[in-house]
Amino acid sequence: MLDLDSIRKQFPSLERTVNNHPAVFFDGPGGTQIPRQVMDAVAHYYMAMNCNIEGTFVTSEDTDRMLIEADQAMVDFLNARSIDEIAFGLNMTTHTYNVSRAIGKTLQPGDELVVTVLDHEANVSPWQALEEHGAKVHCIDIHPEDCTLDMEELESKLNSRTKVVAIGYASNAVGTVNPVGEVIEKAHQVGALVYVDAVHYAPHGPIDVQALDCDLMALSVYKFFGPHVGVLYGKQEVLERLPAYKIRPAKPRFEIGTQNHEGIAGSLAAVEYLAELGRRQGGAYRDRYPQLEGRRLHLKTCLSAIESYERPLFQRLLDGLEQIKGLKMWGVTDRDRLHCRTPTAAFTVPGFSPREITAEMGKKGFFLWEGDFYAQALIERLGLYESGGVVRLGLVHYNTAEEVDRCLSALEAVVRGQA
Ligand SMILES: Cc1ncc(COP(=O)(O)O)c(C=O)c1O
């Protein structure tokens, strides 16, 4: 239902060529491309506002207003309760260290935390750092055959001493979507907080923090069509309870120092871009979200339409990759479980280092990442660290079937040694 022609026209960078080949951006999990309206919003901020907050003159007043609108946009994006639950910041990692340090101040020796092998280090290291407070950190393993979490192990580690479960919504390396709602429910039964890293999931599906009963969540807006800015969501009572590090006169908690106003203006525009895509779907998903209206409904509609578009596109990619001789796919590949995976492929090809493949493909205009993407524990667990990790091919909604087909042919030629 997405109008790809009109969508692609909104992303100026998609017109790029490399060695006379059209550029193909399969690097979304590292950061997506930006629609024109986000660029315009950043430029407009510089031209029309560009000021610090809480002054008595128009540029400052407009900045104050824009910041509240941007908070409200994130509230709608996540279906949070109010702008008191949103804090902008540098990126997900910085937010996570700020939250983990604050939680660290509340810990007693013997308290326990849970992290996972599947997660990006940004949702692991900040929690492991709390061992200095005497906390014990359990790291939950995966089932290596499909890179899903070992839920039995996770449950076995939960007890009355568990204070935090840090879990990814989806893996940035192999795309596994975790059963976040189930984890939150189980963690709440023992009184633990759950901190969800939604960085990789955000461009691929609707998020509803209230439905999940999520305590804390962090995102980076450059992964969903906006600027390099981070967002923290927290239930208001959780954010208020945590002893945040902040300078004395500052009011907002977990927003440290002067913010990246131009980036926040762009973040507001990124949410608006998605909401507009949703608006254009009309009432297509109204039945699925009877409790939502206005921009909240448009955003959930948009992300549902994106999900419906990306899944068959990913299946087409998977079908093609599996035809390439020797190629090994990592993660969930069962066709009836593709809802447990974002459209992010991870693969290796015997006889080639992942970097050799991405370098060859890069010359032909295909932008792919390789390595561990800071999901280091996962790549180590799969025994791929020494050999350079995996090749990652990430689809987002501006990618097309034609790009997928062209990429498969080019990849096959590289693997056959005919590059
Ligand atoms: C799943 C996931 N979590 C966390 C991060 C860290 O994000 P940032 O570098 O914006 O803090 C990334 C970045 O790639 C990621 O993919």
The ligand as an SDF file (V2000), in Angstrom:
LIG
                    3D

 16 16  0  0  0  0  0  0  0  0999 V2000
   20.3470   -1.9750   18.4800 C   0  0  0  0  0  0  0  0  0  0  0  0
   21.2250   -0.8020   18.7550 C   0  0  0  0  0  0  0  0  0  0  0  0
   21.3180   -0.3500   20.0060 N   0  0  0  0  0  0  0  0  0  0  0  0
   22.0700    0.6830   20.3410 C   0  0  0  0  0  0  0  0  0  0  0  0
   22.8230    1.3370   19.4000 C   0  0  0  0  0  0  0  0  0  0  0  0
   23.6450    2.4870   19.8180 C   0  0  0  0  0  0  0  0  0  0  0  0
   23.1300    3.6410   19.2650 O   0  0  0  0  0  0  0  0  0  0  0  0
   23.9090    5.0190   19.3960 P   0  0  0  0  0  0  0  0  0  0  0  0
   25.2820    4.7970   18.8290 O   0  0  0  0  0  0  0  0  0  0  0  0
   23.0800    5.9540   18.5950 O   0  0  0  0  0  0  0  0  0  0  0  0
   23.9540    5.3460   20.8370 O   0  0  0  0  0  0  0  0  0  0  0  0
   22.7890    0.9090   18.0680 C   0  0  0  0  0  0  0  0  0  0  0  0
   23.6180    1.5410   17.0370 C   0  0  0  0  0  0  0  0  0  0  0  0
   23.9340    0.9800   16.0370 O   0  0  0  0  0  0  0  0  0  0  0  0
   21.9670   -0.1900   17.7460 C   0  0  0  0  0  0  0  0  0  0  0  0
   21.8730   -0.6360   16.4920 O   0  0  0  0  0  0  0  0  0  0  0  0
  1  2  1  0
  2  3  1  0
  2 15  2  0
  3  4  2  0
  4  5  1  0
  5  6  1  0
  5 12  2  0
  6  7  1  0
  7  8  1  0
  8  9  2  0
  8 10  1  0
  8 11  1  0
 12 13  1  0
 12 15  1  0
 13 14  2  0
 15 16  1  0
M  END
$$$$
